[in-house]
């Protein structure tokens, strides 16, 4: 009788552990419910950006891969802050914002112009990210768009897939 109770208890314990895991998996792997609101905000912000008509500008660009998607024990060093110069709506110069050294545009790890950043965000939203937020520590907050010019100031994306996830944080600032 004791052996029977041990087997039943062990089975119930294992089954409850399995249910808990699958429940948490389903919570994190579905699309973020804020996607619709972010799409609306993105459309409105893009219109503000386009209405400003800027084609010559400089801005600071910062990006960081999401550490939560890295294999255990792997730590990714952030890329330096980059200062991006755009003329006639084309990136013409990228500078390491930490050292002041010029960077090769093709390997600087930037998305491109602010128009390109909008396109990047639209494409990523179509992939139904599990998280879209202001940053990884503020996952309940919506991405931030500049009130005057409309460009995205701060956003974090995490896209889950069968073999893990991809995540990135991007910040744009000091438009001039």
C-alpha positions in Angstrom: 0.0 0.0 0.0 2.8 2.4 0.8 4.5 1.6 -2.5 1.2 2.4 -4.3 0.9 5.8 -2.5 4.5 6.7 -3.4 3.9 5.9 -7.0 0.6 7.9 -7.1 2.2 10.8 -5.2 5.2 10.8 -7.5 3.0 10.8 -10.6 0.9 13.7 -9.3 4.0 15.7 -8.5 5.6 15.1 -11.9 2.3 15.9 -13.7 1.9 19.2 -11.8 5.5 20.2 -12.6 4.8 19.6 -16.3 1.6 21.6 -16.2 3.4 24.5 -14.6 6.1 24.6 -17.2 3.8 24.5 -20.2 1.6 27.2 -18.7 4.6 29.5 -18.3 5.8 28.6 -21.8 2.5 29.7 -23.3 2.6 33.0 -21.4 5.9 34.0 -22.9 5.7 32.6 -26.4 2.5 34.3 -27.6 2.5 37.8 -29.3 2.6 40.8 -27.0 -0.9 42.1 -26.5 0.4 45.7 -26.9 1.3 45.2 -30.6 -1.9 46.9 -31.9 -1.3 50.0 -29.7 2.4 50.1 -30.8 1.3 49.9 -34.5 -1.0 52.8 -34.0 1.7 54.8 -32.1 4.2 53.9 -34.8 2.0 55.1 -37.6 1.2 58.4 -35.9 4.9 58.9 -35.0 6.0 58.1 -38.6 3.6 60.7 -39.9 5.0 63.3 -37.5 8.5 62.4 -38.7 7.5 62.7 -42.4 5.7 65.9 -41.8 8.9 67.4 -40.4 10.6 66.6 -43.7 14.1 66.2 -42.4 16.6 64.7 -44.8 19.8 66.1 -43.3 20.4 65.4 -39.6 22.7 63.7 -37.1 21.5 61.4 -34.2 23.0 59.2 -31.6 22.3 55.4 -32.0 22.7 52.8 -29.3 21.8 49.1 -29.5 22.3 46.2 -27.2 21.5 42.5 -27.9 19.1 41.1 -25.4 21.2 39.1 -22.8 18.1 36.9 -21.9 18.4 35.3 -25.4 22.0 34.4 -25.1 23.1 30.9 -24.1 23.9 30.5 -20.4 27.3 31.9 -19.6 27.6 34.0 -22.7 27.9 37.7 -22.1 27.6 40.1 -25.0 29.5 43.4 -24.9 27.4 46.3 -26.1 28.5 48.1 -29.2 29.6 51.6 -28.6 27.3 54.6 -28.9 27.3 55.6 -32.5 26.8 59.1 -33.9 25.1 58.8 -37.3 25.2 61.6 -39.9 22.5 61.6 -42.6 22.6 63.8 -45.7 19.9 63.8 -48.4 18.3 60.8 -46.5 21.5 58.6 -46.8 23.9 57.7 -44.0 27.2 59.4 -45.0 29.2 59.0 -41.7 29.2 57.0 -38.5 31.4 57.9 -35.6 32.2 55.9 -32.4 30.5 58.1 -29.8 32.8 56.7 -27.1 36.2 57.3 -28.8 35.4 59.8 -31.6 36.9 57.5 -34.2 35.2 57.1 -37.6 33.5 53.7 -38.2 32.9 51.8 -41.4 29.2 52.4 -42.3 28.6 48.8 -43.4 29.9 47.3 -40.2 28.9 49.9 -37.7 25.9 47.9 -36.5 23.3 50.6 -37.3 19.9 50.2 -38.9 20.4 53.2 -41.1 18.4 56.5 -41.4 15.5 57.2 -39.1 13.2 56.2 -42.0 15.0 52.8 -42.0 14.4 52.5 -38.3 10.7 53.0 -38.9 10.8 50.3 -41.6 12.7 48.0 -39.2 10.1 48.4 -36.5 7.2 47.8 -38.9 8.9 44.6 -40.1 9.6 43.4 -36.6 6.0 44.1 -35.5 4.8 41.9 -38.4 6.8 39.0 -36.8 4.5 39.3 -33.8 7.1 39.8 -31.0 6.5 38.2 -27.6 7.6 41.5 -26.1 7.6 45.1 -27.5 8.3 47.7 -24.9 10.3 50.8 -23.9 13.1 48.5 -22.7 13.7 45.1 -21.2 13.3 46.4 -17.6 10.0 48.2 -18.5 8.1 45.5 -20.4 4.7 46.9 -19.5 5.6 50.3 -21.0 5.1 51.2 -24.6 8.1 52.2 -26.8 8.8 55.9 -26.6 8.6 58.2 -29.6 9.8 61.8 -29.7 6.9 64.2 -29.3 8.3 66.9 -31.6 9.9 64.9 -34.4 8.2 61.5 -34.1 11.4 59.3 -34.2 11.6 56.3 -32.0 13.6 57.1 -28.9 13.6 53.8 -27.0 12.3 50.4 -27.9 12.9 46.7 -27.0 11.9 43.7 -29.0 12.0 40.0 -28.2 10.9 37.5 -30.8 10.5 33.9 -29.6 11.1 31.0 -32.0 11.5 27.2 -31.7 15.2 27.3 -31.0 15.3 30.3 -28.6 14.7 33.9 -29.0 16.2 37.1 -30.5 16.1 40.3 -28.5 17.4 43.8 -28.9 17.2 47.2 -27.3 17.6 50.3 -29.5 17.8 53.9 -28.4 18.0 57.0 -30.6 18.7 60.4 -29.1 20.1 63.9 -29.6 18.6 64.6 -33.1 20.3 67.6 -34.5 
